[in-house]
């Protein structure tokens, strides 16, 4: 009855909540990601210097320094993408990850 004109029924696919997730990070998101990585680096260095003044060391901090690169040593693809074995080229943009502002993954499997 109302098939044509302004009173036609809306398409089911165009209704509901529309999730808009851009396919790349904005420059502001990249800036904040770099600042988060730098904040972690500064906490580690502060702990190391304060423990060194007391003549103590923690094996977890030493292991972190040996295994994890600092923010300035990371490549851009390691800062802004994450390894995912389910994705076609094994890399997924970091903002596609749930709770990506809390996750800190700096090392990936060898070759990726």
N, C-alpha and C positions, 0 to 999 in steps of 0.2 A: 504494500500500500504506500509506504513512504520510501520507496526505493531510490528516488531521484530528488534532487533539490536540497534545500537547506535542512530538511528534517530527516535526512537519511541516517541510518544507524552507524555508529562509529565502529571502526575496525577493532577487533579484540587485541590485535597485536600493538596497536598504537596507544592503548590505554594503560593505566597503571603507572607505577613509579619507573622513571627512566634513570638508570645509573649512568652517569657521564664520567668515564675514566679515560683521560687522554692517554695516548699511546706512548708519550715520552714525558720525562720530567721537565718541569719548568725551570728556568734559571734560579728562581728563588728556592725551589725544593732542593736543587743541587747545592746551593749555598748552605742551606740548613743541614743537609746531609754531611757536607764537609766539616761544618762546625761541630756536629755531633761526634764525628770521628776524631777531630782535634781535641774535643773535651775529654774523650776517653784516654787519648795519649797524654794529656796534661795530668790527669789523675794518676796514671801509672808512673809518670816521671816524678810527681810530687811524693808518691809513696816511696819510690826508690831513694830519693834524696833524703827524706826524713828518716828512713830506716838506716841509710848509710851513715848519717850523723850519729846514730846510736850504736853503730857497729853491727847491725843485724841485716840479714837478708832473708827473703822468702822465696822458696823454690818456685812457687806459682808465678811470681813476678818475673823471675829469671826465665822461666819457660815461655811466658807471654812475650818477653823481649826477643827471644830467639825465634819463635814461630810466627808471630804476627808482625806484619810490616806496619810502619807508621803511615799516617795519612798522606804525607808528601811522597812516600815511596810507592803508593798504590797507583796502578793504572786506572784510567777513567772507567774502563769496563768493569773493574773490580769494585770501584766505588759505587757505581750506579746500577749494576746488574748483579744477579745472583744465579748460582748454578741450580738448574732444575732439570732432572732427567726426563721429565714428561714433555718438555717443550721441544720443538723441532730442532733447533740448533743448540740446545742444552743451556741456554741463557734466557733469563726472564728479567724484565725491568724491575728494579727493587720496589717501586711503588705498587706493583701488582701483588705484592706479598702482604698478607694481613699482619697488622701491627709492625709495619716495616720501620717505624721510627724507634722501636725498641730492640730490634734484632741487629746484632753486630756480627756479620760474617765477612771476614777479610781474606780467608784462604779458601781456595776451591780445589777440587780434585786435580791431580797433575794432568796437564794438557788442556784444561778448560779455564 
